[in-house]
Amino acid sequence: MKKLLLLSMLLLAASAEAQLAVRGEVVHTMTGPAITDGVVLIQDGRIKAVGPASQIRVPDDYRVLRAAVVTPGLIDVHATVGLTGIFNSRHDQDHLETSAPIQPELRALDAYNPQEPLVAWVRSFGVTTLHTGPSPGAPVSGQTMIVKTRGSTVAEAVVQETTALAVALTPPSDIFDQSEMFTTRAKTVALLRQDLIRAREYRAELAAAADDDDLTAPDRDLHLETMTAVLDGDLALMVTAHRARDMVNALRLADEFGLRLWLDGAAEAHQILPLIRQAGVPVLLHATMMRSFGETENTSMETAALLREAGIPFGIQSGYEAYVPKVRVVLLEAAVAAAHGLGFEAALASITSEPARILGIADRVGSLAKGLDADLALYDGDPFEYTSHCVGVVIEGEIVSEVVR
């Protein structure tokens, strides 16, 4: 009887926590104009209703959070958070396997650490969803995944176990032994093409064996399985490339094999906007304040605005850099893009609704609408103002961060 009573009390407490109302002087839903004096009703982890406070009654038993500005939880369209750590020490850096240059079988799922302090740090700015995985230091560094910035285990955090295959058409990291490493663009593209051809043959052999009992199926090969998933479109091919010629190579390869391509980084995207638009591929744009040198010497803080003007879908990412802190904050990067021609609404969309569409998760996150995950970021002022603070974060109806000022 005592156990039943305790269980009832726990269920009641969970139910009470699940009933939540968030009131904002301004609520940006990303589905239409901002709502002045708005309310977001949350029940059982999902959004129950959104609208003006004058039209939505908040039940007496709901807990109410208040903020000056409310937005959907922010989405980082490409990060290494959870594989890179906050201390930049060997024990918290699991973002790049250096035993071989091409390893598509490696999964971010098997490396992600939800308890890494860096996860909580980016969440403190309002980031609730990450598309994360290996860093772009190898020609093929492994698979990415999508997670929420909460949970003590990867099972509690994961939204999508495998999302894209991370490929880099840029010079490899200097942590590889260059004497044993191919370094020319032609060699990198040729080996990637050869892998895709091998995967196409592997897929054909599997299909033939399934249709003919006299044929023996090839042995299971995790490497070729992953490449087959890319061919089938189950995994996007996320190509990190900054030079225009490398992006053109990626576009050509995607067209040759019918791949679902994402251009990642894209420092010189502004030089080939018509080609990108014609190909119909999205851009996971580099952090606005990324340093300009080497491969990224032609980067521009106005590229986001130019992509928007060209009608090319894009999201702004935190990315990866080889020096501390390794990961930037998309809120701050979008703010700078807003000031360089992108504007407030488009900048906010670049870290909410647009990444959700690109990643294929807009049915769950990226906007505030009935039935979607109750992921919200609360601010005490304009989110893009340096003096503003994120004062609350809600993920699937759970208050994971709250600051009383």
C-alpha positions in Angstrom: 0.0 0.0 0.0 2.9 2.4 0.9 4.5 1.6 -2.5 1.2 2.5 -4.3 0.9 5.7 -2.3 4.4 6.7 -3.1 3.9 5.9 -6.8 0.7 8.0 -6.8 2.6 10.9 -5.2 5.4 10.7 -7.8 2.9 10.6 -10.7 1.1 13.6 -9.3 4.3 15.5 -8.9 5.3 14.7 -12.5 1.9 15.7 -13.7 2.1 19.0 -11.9 5.5 19.7 -13.4 4.1 18.9 -16.9 1.5 21.6 -16.6 3.2 24.8 -17.4 2.5 28.2 -18.9 5.1 30.6 -20.3 4.2 34.2 -20.6 6.2 36.6 -22.6 6.0 40.3 -23.3 6.9 39.3 -26.8 6.6 35.7 -28.1 8.3 34.7 -31.3 6.5 31.7 -32.6 8.3 31.5 -36.0 5.0 30.6 -37.6 3.8 34.2 -38.1 4.1 37.7 -36.5 5.4 38.0 -33.0 2.7 38.0 -30.3 2.7 40.8 -27.9 1.8 39.7 -24.3 1.7 36.1 -25.4 1.2 32.7 -23.7 2.5 29.3 -24.4 0.5 26.5 -22.7 2.4 23.3 -22.1 1.0 19.9 -21.2 2.8 16.6 -21.0 5.9 17.8 -22.8 4.1 19.3 -25.7 2.7 22.7 -26.6 -1.1 22.7 -26.0 -1.8 26.3 -27.2 -0.1 29.5 -28.2 -1.6 33.0 -28.5 -2.3 36.3 -26.9 -2.9 36.3 -23.1 -6.3 37.9 -23.7 -7.4 34.8 -25.6 -5.8 32.0 -23.6 -6.9 31.1 -20.1 -4.2 29.7 -17.9 -5.6 27.0 -15.5 -5.1 27.7 -11.8 -2.9 24.7 -11.2 -0.4 25.6 -13.9 3.0 26.9 -13.0 3.7 30.2 -14.8 7.1 31.4 -16.0 7.5 35.0 -17.2 10.1 36.6 -19.5 10.5 39.7 -21.6 11.0 37.6 -24.8 10.2 34.0 -25.5 11.5 32.1 -28.5 11.6 28.5 -29.6 14.5 26.6 -28.2 17.5 27.3 -30.3 18.9 24.7 -32.8 22.6 24.4 -33.6 22.6 23.1 -37.2 26.1 21.7 -36.9 28.2 21.3 -33.7 30.7 19.0 -32.1 29.4 19.6 -28.6 29.3 16.4 -26.5 32.2 15.0 -28.5 34.4 18.0 -27.7 34.6 19.1 -24.1 34.9 22.3 -22.2 38.4 21.7 -20.8 40.3 21.0 -24.1 42.0 18.0 -22.4 42.6 14.6 -23.8 39.9 13.0 -21.6 37.1 15.3 -23.0 38.1 15.3 -26.6 36.5 12.5 -28.5 35.7 14.3 -31.8 38.1 12.8 -34.3 39.4 9.3 -34.7 42.9 9.4 -36.2 43.7 5.7 -36.8 42.5 6.0 -40.5 41.4 8.8 -42.8 38.1 7.3 -44.0 35.9 5.7 -41.3 32.2 6.2 -42.2 31.2 3.4 -39.7 32.0 5.6 -36.7 28.9 6.9 -34.9 28.5 10.0 -32.8 26.0 8.0 -30.8 28.8 5.9 -29.4 30.9 9.0 -28.4 28.4 11.6 -27.2 28.6 12.6 -23.6 25.4 14.2 -22.4 27.0 15.1 -19.0 29.8 17.1 -20.6 29.7 20.6 -19.0 29.9 22.1 -22.5 26.4 20.8 -23.2 25.0 22.7 -20.2 27.0 25.8 -21.2 25.5 26.1 -24.7 22.1 25.3 -23.2 22.5 28.3 -20.8 22.2 30.5 -23.9 18.9 28.9 -25.0 20.2 26.1 -27.2 17.9 23.0 -26.8 18.8 20.9 -29.9 22.1 20.0 -31.4 23.1 18.4 -34.6 26.4 17.1 -33.4 29.2 14.7 -34.4 32.8 14.4 -35.3 35.0 17.4 -36.3 36.0 17.9 -39.9 39.6 16.9 -39.6 39.5 13.8 -41.8 38.2 13.1 -45.3 35.4 10.9 -43.8 35.2 11.2 -40.0 31.9 9.4 -39.2 28.2 9.8 -38.6 26.4 12.7 -36.9 23.3 12.6 -34.7 20.6 14.9 -33.2 20.2 15.4 -29.5 18.4 17.6 -27.0 20.7 19.3 -24.5 19.5 17.4 -21.5 19.6 14.0 -19.9 22.2 11.9 -18.1 22.4 9.2 -20.7 22.5 9.4 -24.5 19.2 7.5 -24.6 17.5 10.4 -22.8 19.1 13.0 -25.1 18.8 11.4 -28.5 16.3 12.6 -31.1 17.9 10.9 -34.1 20.6 8.3 -33.8 22.1 8.8 -37.3 21.6 11.9 -39.4 24.5 12.6 -41.8 27.9 11.4 -42.9 30.6 13.9 -42.2 33.0 14.4 -45.1 35.6 17.1 -45.5 36.9 18.4 -48.8 39.5 20.5 -47.0 43.1 19.8 -46.0 43.2 17.1 -43.3 44.1 17.9 -39.7 47.8 18.1 -38.9 47.3 15.5 -36.2 47.4 12.8 -39.0 50.8 11.5 -40.1 51.1 13.4 -43.4 53.6 10.9 -44.7 50.8 8.3 -44.8 48.0 10.7 -45.6 46.7 11.7 -49.0 46.5 15.5 -49.2 45.4 16.4 -52.7 41.8 17.3 -53.5 41.8 14.9 -56.5 42.8 12.0 -54.3 40.2 12.7 -51.7 37.4 13.0 -54.2 38.5 9.9 -56.1 38.6 7.7 -52.9 35.2 9.0 -51.9 33.8 8.2 -55.4 35.4 4.7 -55.2 33.7 4.1 -51.9 30.3 5.1 -53.3 30.8 2.7 -56.2 31.8 -0.1 -53.9 28.7 0.6 -51.8 26.5 0.5 -54.9 27.9 -2.9 -55.8 27.5 -4.1 -52.2 23.8 -3.0 -52.3 23.3 -4.8 -55.6 24.9 -8.0 -54.3 22.6 -7.9 -51.2 19.5 -7.4 -53.3 20.5 -10.2 -55.7 21.1 -12.6 -52.8 17.7 -11.7 -51.3 16.0 -12.6 -54.5 18.0 -15.8 -55.3 18.5 -18.5 -52.7 21.4 -19.9 -54.8 23.4 -16.7 -54.2 25.4 -16.0 -51.1 25.0 -12.5 -49.5 28.3 -10.7 -48.9 29.6 -10.5 -45.4 28.3 -7.7 -43.3 30.4 -4.6 -43.7 29.7 -1.6 -41.5 31.8 0.7 -43.7 29.8 -0.2 -46.9 26.5 -0.2 -44.9 27.0 3.4 -44.1 27.9 4.3 -47.6 24.8 2.5 -48.8 22.7 4.5 -46.5 24.2 7.7 -48.1 23.3 6.3 -51.5 19.7 5.5 -50.4 19.3 9.0 -48.9 18.8 7.7 -45.4 21.9 9.7 -44.4 22.7 13.1 -45.8 26.2 13.7 -47.1 27.4 16.7 -45.1 30.5 18.0 -46.9 32.6 20.5 -45.1 34.1 22.7 -47.8 35.2 26.4 -47.7 36.8 26.9 -51.1 34.4 27.5 -54.0 36.1 24.7 -56.0 35.6 22.2 -53.2 31.9 23.1 -53.0 31.6 22.6 -56.8 33.2 19.2 -56.4 30.7 18.3 -53.8 27.8 19.5 -56.0 29.2 17.4 -58.9 29.5 14.3 -56.7 26.0 14.6 -55.3 24.6 15.0 -58.8 26.6 12.0 -60.1 25.2 9.6 -57.4 21.9 11.3 -56.6 22.9 12.2 -53.0 21.2 14.3 -50.4 23.8 16.9 -50.0 24.4 19.5 -47.3 27.2 22.1 -47.8 28.9 22.7 -44.5 31.1 25.7 -43.6 30.9 27.3 -47.0 33.2 30.3 -46.5 33.2 31.1 -50.2 29.5 30.4 -50.8 28.9 34.0 -51.8 31.1 33.3 -54.9 28.8 30.6 -56.3 25.3 31.5 -55.1 23.6 30.7 -58.5 25.1 27.2 -58.5 24.0 26.4 -55.0 20.5 27.7 -55.6 20.3 25.7 -58.8 21.3 22.5 -57.0 18.7 23.1 -54.4 21.0 22.2 -51.5 21.0 23.8 -48.1 24.0 25.4 -46.4 25.1 24.8 -42.8 26.8 28.1 -42.6 30.0 28.8 -40.7 29.9 30.8 -37.5 29.6 34.4 -38.5 32.7 35.5 -36.5 34.9 32.5 -37.6 38.5 33.6 -38.1 39.5 34.4 -41.6 42.7 32.7 -42.6 43.9 29.8 -44.8 40.9 28.0 -46.2 38.5 30.5 -44.7 40.4 33.7 -45.8 37.5 34.8 -48.0 34.8 34.4 -45.4 32.3 37.3 -44.9 30.0 38.3 -42.1 27.4 39.2 -44.9 27.2 35.7 -46.3 24.1 34.9 -44.3 22.3 37.9 -45.7 23.4 37.0 -49.3 22.1 33.4 -48.9 18.8 34.7 -47.7 18.6 37.2 -50.6 19.4 34.3 -53.0 16.6 32.2 -51.6 19.0 29.4 -50.4 18.0 27.7 -47.1 20.6 27.9 -44.4 21.2 27.7 -40.7 24.0 29.3 -38.7 26.2 26.8 -36.9 28.6 26.9 -33.9 31.1 24.7 -35.9 34.5 23.5 -34.7 37.8 25.3 -34.2 41.1 23.7 -33.1 41.6 26.1 -30.2 39.7 26.8 -27.0 36.8 26.9 -26.6 36.5 24.9 -29.9 32.7 25.6 -30.0 31.0 29.0 -30.5 27.4 29.9 -29.5 24.9 30.2 -32.3 22.9 32.9 -30.4 25.9 35.3 -30.6 26.8 34.3 -34.2 23.2 34.9 -35.4 23.2 38.3 -33.6 26.3 39.4 -35.6 24.7 38.1 -38.8 21.6 40.1 -38.0 23.7 43.3 -37.7 25.4 42.6 -41.1 22.3 42.6 -43.3 20.3 39.6 -42.2 17.9 41.3 -39.9 16.3 40.1 -36.6 13.6 37.8 -37.9 15.8 36.0 -40.5 18.6 35.7 -37.9 16.3 34.1 -35.4 14.9 31.8 -38.1 18.5 30.7 -38.9 18.9 29.2 -35.4 15.3 27.9 -35.0 12.9 27.1 -37.8 15.4 26.9 -40.7 17.7 24.3 -39.1 14.6 22.3 -38.1 13.5 22.2 -41.8 17.0 21.3 -43.0 17.5 18.6 -40.4 14.0 17.2 -41.1 12.7 17.7 -37.5 10.3 20.6 -38.0 7.5 18.4 -37.0 9.0 18.5 -33.5 11.1 21.6 -32.9 12.0 25.0 -34.4 8.8 26.9 -33.8 6.0 27.3 -31.2 2.9 25.6 -32.4 0.3 23.2 -31.0 1.5 19.6 -30.8 5.2 20.4 -31.1 7.8 19.6 -28.4 7.7 22.2 -25.7 11.2 23.6 -26.2 11.5 27.2 -25.3 14.1 29.8 -24.5 13.3 32.8 -22.2 15.2 36.1 -22.3 15.1 39.2 -20.2 15.5 41.4 -23.3 16.2 41.3 -27.0 18.0 37.9 -27.4 20.5 39.5 -29.8 21.5 42.3 -27.4 24.8 41.7 -25.6 23.3 42.9 -22.3 20.4 40.4 -22.4 20.4 37.1 -20.6 18.8 33.8 -21.1 16.7 33.4 -17.9 15.0 30.1 -18.5 15.1 27.0 -20.7 12.4 24.5 -21.1 12.9 21.2 -23.0 9.8 19.0 -23.6 8.0 20.8 -20.8 10.8 20.3 -18.3 12.4 23.4 -16.8 16.1 22.6 -17.3 17.4 26.1 -16.5 15.9 28.9 -14.5 17.7 32.1 -13.4 16.0 34.5 -10.9 17.3 38.1 -11.3 
